[in-house]
Amino acid sequence: MKVRKAVIPVAGLGTRFLPASKAIPKEMLTIVDRPTIQYIVEEVVASGIEVIIFITSEGKSAIENHFDYNFELDTMLRQKNKIELCEEICHVSNLIDIIAVRQKKPMGLGHAIWTARNVVGNEPFMVLLGDDLVLSDKLPCCQQMLNLYDEIGEAGESIVAIQQVNPDETNQYGIIEGKPTRAGVYLVEKMMEKPAPGTTDSNLAIIGRYLLQPDIFELLEKTSPGHSGEIQLTDALQALAKKRPMYAYQFEGTRFDAGDKLGYLKAIVAFALRHPALGKNFAQHLQRVCASM
Ligand code: UTP
C-alpha cells in the first residue's frame, strides 16, 4: 500500500531550548532563512507524500500559520512590487495539504503519534520529528526510506532510520540490535530505550524518521506511561517489531537534533555552508574566525 501520509509531532514543550521556546515554538526557530519545520515539510513534499498531519498544542499556532496563505502580506508585497518575495511566500503556503490535530497534554512522543490515529486510518505512514533535520546530498531521508519500503516489498514491514553514535552516547538514544540483511539494512531483533554505555555492543541509534504500520496505534493504546508519565514510542515499536518485520536503515546524510542548542548551532553552520547565496562568504568568515582562535 502506498505511503501517502506523514505525521509530524510538534506538540512538545521544548524545555531543552528554554528560554527561546517559551513563546516561540522551537520548530519555528530559524535555520539560515527558514524555520526548522519548513525543511522537514520540504523533505516530505520532495518525497512525494500527499498529506501532512501536524500534532500541535496550545501555543504552537505559529507553525500552522507559517504554512497558511496570508492575504494582507500577499497584497502588501504585490503593491510594493516585491513579486519574487511574494511568490516565495505563496510557495510555502501551497506546498502540501496540512491537517492539524491537537495533543491536549504533552504526554510523550508515543501519545502524540497515537493522537493521529483517526486521521491516518488503516494505512502505513511516515513519522518525522519536528526538530530532527537530515541534510542529504542524494535523496531526502524520507524518500530513501520509501524506496527501501518498495524494494523490500513484504506485507506490513516497518522501517526506522538509524545512525551510528559514539558507544558512550547510547544512553541518549533508542538503540537497536539486529541482523544485517544488506549494506546499511538490519532486521531488528532487539530495541532498547537509552541503554547505559557498555550494556550493549550496538551503537545503532534510532533517529526521528519512521515508516510505521497502523497496528502501532493499538500497541500505543496498550502502552503504559513510563517513569516520566510519558507514553514512549520505543515501547510500542518493540511490540511492533515482535509482530511484524521491522528494518533499521542507515540512511545517507547527516542528522541534526535541532531541538538541542548545540545540535541547532551545528545545523545552522551546515545549512549556511550549503546555501547558494551565502555559503561562500560564510565559509570565508568561518575560516577567519577559526584562524583567529
Ligand atoms: P522531543 O523530546 O525532542 O521534544 O520530541 P520536547 O519534549 O518538545 O523537547 P524537550 O526534551 O522538552 O526539550 C521530539 C518531537 O516530538 C514532539 C516535539 O514537539 C518534537 O518535535 N512531541 C514531544 C510532541 O508532539 N508531544 C510530546 O508530548 C512530546
Boltz pocket constraint, residues with backbone or C-beta under 6 A from the ligand:
constraints:
  - pocket:
      binder: B
      contacts: [[A, 9], [A, 10], [A, 11], [A, 12], [A, 13], [A, 14], [A, 15], [A, 16], [A, 17], [A, 27], [A, 55], [A, 103], [A, 105], [A, 106], [A, 107], [A, 108], [A, 109], [A, 111], [A, 112], [A, 129], [A, 130], [A, 131], [A, 259]]
      max_distance: 6.0
